[in-house]
Amino acid sequence: MTDPATGTARQRPGAGRPPVMADVARLAGVSHQTVSRVINGQSNLRPETRLRVEEAIRQLGYRPNSAARALVTRRSGTIGVIGSKSGFWGPSTVHRTIQAAGREAGFFVSSVNLPDLTRDAVSDAVEHLRDQRVEGIVLIAANDEALDVARAQEAVGVPVVVVEGSLYNARWTIGVDQAAGAGLATQHLLDLGHTEIVHLSGPLQWTEARGRLQGWQLAMHQAGLRPSQHLEGDWSAASGYRVGAELARRDDVTAVFAANDQMALGVLRALWEAGRSVPDDVSVVGFDDIPEAAYLIPPLTTVRQDFTAVGHRAIEILQTAIGGPEPDADVPERLIQPELIVRASTAAPRETEN
C-alpha cells in the first residue's frame, strides 16, 4: 500500500513480531483512533477510510486484542453455548452449526457440554459462562428444568436463546416446528390408509417430545380417530427396540410413528427379529432424517429438520436479543418448517391393497 500524499510505500512492521494497531494506522495513513473506530464497528466514518483500514488489516494479518476491545466497548464479544453429551445427531449438529455461525458473526464462542441436563447442571453452566462475561447464551437443551433456568436469566439481563420447537416456553426461542412435523408424519400414514397408528414419543419432560405428541394427536383427531396408541421412549434405539418387541406381538397395529430416527431404528430391528415385514406388516416413520436413514433396511421414511438453518437463525436471534430490541423490532422468524421424506418403510396396510 502506498501513501496517497507521497506515492511512497508505507512501512510494514518489523519481521519477527506480530502487527499492532499502530502498524495498521501507519499503513492505512490514518490515526490510531480511526483504526479503533473501524475495529469497534462505529459508523461515523467515510467509506473510503473504512475500506483503507480494512485493507491494511488484511495485508498485515492484524488481530485485534479482544481484552482491550472489551475495555473500550464494554462488550466481551463472547457468547456461550450449552449442550449435552448425549451424542444424538440433531443436538450435536445444531451445536456445531451454532459454533460456526457465531464465529462467522464475529463472536468468540465458549461451549459447555453437560453429561446431564439437570437444573443444577444447567445453572452451573450458566454461571460459568457469566463469569466469562458472555453477552448471551444459546441453550440446546429444551427440557423443563433447563427452561426454568433460561427463564430465570431474563431477570439478570443475560439473554438466553432456547433451541426447541415452540414459541411459548421462553422469550427467545428457535427451532423446527415440531407439531407440524409430527402432523406431516401422521398425515402421511393416514393418507396411506392406516388407522391404528402408534406414536412412540420421546421423554415428555422434553418440549420437542410434547410437540411431536401434540402433532400426532391433532392429526388423528382431525381424521376422526382416537389417538390412544401412545408409548413413551427415551430417544434411544434401545427404547425403540423394547417397544418394537412389544408391538411385534400385536396384530392391531399397522403403523408406528417414532419421535426420532434412533427409536425408529430400534423398532425396525425388533420387528425384523420377530419376522414382521416392514412395510408389508407394519409401516414405520421416524423424525430427524439422520444421515443413515436412507441406508437402513428398508430405507426410513422420516421428517427432515434443517439443523443448519436452526443454528444460523439462533445466532441471528441472539444478536437481536443482545441488542435489546424495541417492542416492535423485527425479530427473525423463530419456527422453521420441516419436510417429509418418503422412503420404503411406509406403504398401505395389507387390507386396503387390491
TORVEX-806840 format. One record per residue (C-alpha): x, y, z; residue in one letter. Coordinates in steps of 0.25 Angstrom, whole numbers, plus 2048, in hexadecimal, padded with zeros to 3 digits. Layout:
N
XYZA
...
This chain:
354
800800800M
80580E7FDT
80381B803D
7FA8237FAP
8018307FEA
80F82C7FBT
80D8207F2G
8188187FAT
81680B800A
81180B80FR
81A803819Q
8157F581ER
8187F082CP
8267EA82EG
8287DC82CA
8267D3838G
81B7DA83FR
80C7DA83DP
8067E7838P
7FF7F0841V
7F57FB83FM
80080683DA
8057FE831D
7F77FD82BV
7F580C82DA
80380F827R
80080681BL
7F280C819A
7F681A81BG
7EC81D826V
7ED81F835S
7ED81583FH
7DF81A844Q
7DA817836T
7DE809835V
7D8807843S
7CB80C83ER
7CB803832V
7CE7F783BI
7C37FA844N
7B97FC83AG
7B680B83BQ
7AE81082FS
7B381F82EN
7BE81C824L
7BF81F816R
7BE81280EP
7CB814807E
7D2816814T
7CC809819R
7D080180DL
7DE80680ER
7DF80281DV
7D97F481AE
7E37F280EE
7EE7F5818A
7E97EB822I
7E87E1817R
7F67E4812Q
7FD7E381FL
7F47D8825G
7F17E0831Y
7E97DA83CR
7E27E4846P
7E57E2855N
7D87DD85AS
7DA7E1868A
7DE7EF865A
7D27F085BR
7C97EB867A
7CE7F6870L
7CB801865V
7BD7FB861T
7B97F586ER
7B57E9866R
7BD7DC867S
7BA7D7858G
7B77C985ET
7AB7C185EI
7A87B3865G
7A27A6860V
79D79C86AI
79A78E864G
79A77F869S
7A4774867K
79976B862S
79F769854G
79176A84EF
79376E83FW
78977A840G
78E78284CP
79D77F849S
79A78483AT
794791840V
79F793849H
7AA79283ER
7A279C836T
7A07A6841I
7AE7A6844Q
7B27A8835A
7A77B3833A
7AB7BA840G
7B97BB83BR
7B57C082DE
7AD7CB834A
7BA7CF83BG
7B77C9849F
7C17C1851F
7B97B4855V
7BA7AD862S
7B47A0863S
7AF79786FV
7AB78986DN
7A3782878L
7A277487BP
794776882D
78B78187FL
78678388DT
782791893R
78F79189BD
79878D890A
792798887V
7927A2891S
7A17A0894D
7A47A0885A
79D7AE884V
7A57B3890E
7B27AE88AH
7AE7B687DL
7AA7C2884R
7B87C288BD
7BD7C387DQ
7B57D087BR
7AD7C986FV
7A37D3868E
7997C8866G
7977B9867I
7917AE85DV
78B7A3865L
78A79585DI
78278E868A
773791868A
76F788873N
76678E87ED
772790888E
77B79787EA
76F7A087AL
76D7A4889D
77C7A9889V
77A7B087CA
76E7B8880R
7757BC88DA
7817C2885Q
7787CD87FE
7777D388DA
7867D588EV
7887DB880G
78F7CF879V
7867CB86CP
7857BC86AV
7807B785DV
77A7A985FV
77B79F853V
76D798852E
76179884AG
7577A0852S
7547AF853L
74E7AF861Y
7597A986BN
7637B486AA
7647C3866R
76F7C085CW
76E7B2854T
7717AC847I
76E79E841G
767796837V
758795839D
757788840Q
748787840A
74878A831A
75277F82EG
74A775836A
73E77982EG
745776821L
749768826A
73C76582BT
73476A81FQ
73D762816H
73975581DL
72A75981DL
72B75C80ED
73074E80CL
724748813G
729746821H
72074882DT
727741838E
73474A839I
73C748846V
74575484AH
752751851L
75575E858S
76276385EG
76276686DP
75777086FL
75F77A878Q
76577E86BW
75E789863T
761782856E
75B77585AA
74E77C85FR
74D784852G
74E777849R
744770852L
73A77C850Q
73C77C841G
73976D841W
72D76F84AQ
72777B841L
729773834A
72276783AM
716770840H
715777832Q
71376982BA
708766835G
71175B83CL
71475A84BR
72375C84EP
724751859S
730749854Q
73C75185BH
74874B861L
754752867E
763750864G
76F757868D
77575B85AW
77E74F859S
77E74484FA
77D73A85BA
770740860S
76B73F851G
76F730851Y
76872D85ER
75B734859V
75D72D84BG
75D71F852A
750722859E
74972784DL
74E71B845A
74571284DR
73971B84AR
73071983DD
72872683FD
73472F83BV
73773382DT
74073F82FA
74A745838V
74E754839F
75A755841A
75E762846A
76D761842N
775758838D
77D751843Q
77074C849M
76B74883BA
778740838L
775738845G
767736841V
76C731833L
77572783AR
76B721843A
76071F838L
76B71882FW
76F70F83AE
76070B83DA
75E70882EG
75571482BR
75771B81ES
75972A81CV
751730816P
748724812D
744721820D
74872E827V
74B73B821S
756743829V
759753829V
76475A830G
767768833F
775770830D
77A769824D
787765829I
79276281EP
790753820E
78175481EA
78275280FA
78A745810Y
78273D81BL
77B731816I
771735812P
775744810P
76D74C81AL
762756817T
765761821T
763770824V
76F779820R
773784829Q
77C78F823D
78679082FF
790799827T
7857A3826A
7817A2834V
7907A5838G
7917B1830H
7837B6834R
7877B4843A
7937BE841I
78A7C883AE
7807C8845I
78B7C8850L
7917D5849Q
7837DB849T
7817D7858A
78F7DD85BI
78C7EA854G
77F7EC85DG
7757ED853P
7697F7854E
75B7F0855P
7587F2847D
7667EE842A
7677E4836D
76B7D683DV
76F7CB833P
7657C0831E
7667B683CR
7607AA837L
7667A282BI
75D799823Q
76078A822P
760781816E
75A773814L
76476A80DI
75D75E808V
765751806R
762742806A
75E740815S
750744812T
74473E80AA
73573C80AA
731732814P
72E72480ER
71F724810E
71E731807T
72772B7FCE
7207267EFN
